[in-house]
Amino acid sequence: MGSQAHAAMLEASGIISPEDAKAIQAGLSQIMEEYEAHGVPEHIELEDIHMQVETRLRELIGEPAGRLHTARSRNDQVATDFRLWTTEAIHAVDVGLERFQRALLDRADEHADTIMPGFTHLQVAQPVTLGHHLMAYYEMAKRDRSRLADCRRRLNESPLGAAALAGTSFPVNRDWTAGQMGFDRPMANSMDAVSDRDFAIEFLSCCTQIALHLSRLAEEMILWASQPFGFVSLPDAWSTGSSIMPQKRNPDAAELVRGHSGRVIGCMTSLMVTMKGLPLAYSKDMQDDKAPVFEAYDLLCLSLAVMAGMVSNVSFNPARMREVAASGFSTATDLADWLVREHGLPFREAHHVTGSIVKLCEARGTGLDVISADDLVAINPKLAGSKMPDLSVEGSVASRTSAGGTAPVRVREAIAAARKEMEA
């Protein structure tokens, strides 16, 4: 693609003849067809892909093939190719993220009212809805897609025409070749053009953030599928059996996604360390820029497909989720809020009163929902004549109607807004 644009520009600028340009374009088209049909042959005696193409072009059209490399270098060629590849990779990752988001939206819509425990420090904290929990990952993916878009915008400048590092004395039209390849503009500095790999590091940074988000959900799936939690049952397609224990259903797919995140982080670190001490302009160290980017891309696309499939197909256990949500005095905050709202207590005093009530319930072996008005007065006489609030997990969840809250009405609003965003 880069060579075709370059050859057309050389002809338009009067640098090569129309006859040579026509022969070059025909030869390049044939080579593209050959590569698409049979792959790129490996000729070890040829240094790289650039010489591979030029050698095959010479076999096809003869002497005019030698004119293709006029006014360019392998340095600006490879930088251009890498940016074009990364642009396509960003699109593919974005498509994977969109599918992941749609899976999250569908399941969140299905479970907008399903109550589950919300955790802090992996301790039951407050009741939330499963729909709300899944929508948190939708928001993460939304930010991931925004970062990819920013990365795409910054990388969309063409290095072609920078030549080895100093530009060229030929009257090339870099704006024209940039436009032909879908770039917004040519890069402004020829030395920066051939030596910059910020775009690859930024892409790896985006991949790393996505992998971290997927790893967090994978970890939750692993926990939720364990017997102590019992929140989900993973389909056979997303789990495997034990070689010795016939009863086991291991969450291997989620574990591999969790493991892949470490490798993606390693890929980013690898390229950053490669680039950290390189002087301007091009150095052969930069040949090692592609392997970590390709590896991270492959791992991430696989992880996105796995997690989208897992979210779509996992079976949730609402009864078990509600049972755990009601444990650990998870509506204690609702009681404290009620004391502030209905009795005007400062929150710190309400916090102290609620803590005393929790201790009383612990001693009795009961939940907060069976506490009486007399119990409140015994702890704090100011609370005489109180009508007890609804301290059920359903009441707690329904009351969280602030913007971004877990109340089902808010969850459904968030899902509707998200679907509108997706279609836009």
Buried (B, 14 or more C-beta within 10 A) or exposed (E): EBBBBBBBBBBBBEBBEEEBBBBBBEBBEBBBEBBEEEEEEEEEEBEEBBBBBBBBBBEBBEEBBEBBBBBBBBBBBBBBBBBBBBBEBBEEBBEBBBBBBBBBBBBBBEBBBBBBBBBEEEEBBBBBBBBBBBBBBBBBBBEBBEBBEEBBEEBBBBBBBBBBBEBBEBEBBBBBBBBBBEBEEBBEBBBBBBBBBEBBBBBBBBBBBBBBBBBBBBBBBBBBBEEEBBBBEBBEEBBBEEEEEEEEBBBBBBBBBBBBBEBBBEBBEBBBEBBEEEEEBBEEEBEEBBEBBEBBBEBBBBBBBBBBBBBBBBEBBBEBBBBBBBEBBBBBBBBBBBBBEEBEBEEEBBBBBBBBBBEBBEEEEEBBBEBEEEBBBEBBEBBEEBEBBBBBBBBBBBBBEEEEBBBBEBBBBBBEEBBEEEEE
